[in-house]
Amino acid sequence: MADVSNFGKILIFFGVILVTIGILFIFAGKIPWFGKLPGDIYIKKENFVFYFPLATSILLSIVLSIIILFIGRKQ
């Protein structure tokens, strides 16, 4: 019975993560620096646009790693 309880907690955790990501997608256009940091790769030519948010990805990775580190310590 303990396995079902743990599975429920895992589902809630991933649900919270998905909601957080959804909120980020909704408000990402309203944050002026989000996706436009120095280090983000943006190439625009006549019929071609390439965008890779490298610096933004690294920043999000660091922030999420710190959050997960603090969540993991509570258990």
Summary of the structure (lengths in Angstrom):
residues: 75
radius of gyration: 17.4
end to end distance: 19.4
largest distance: 60.6
contacts: 135
relative contact order: 0.08
helix: 67%
strand: 11%
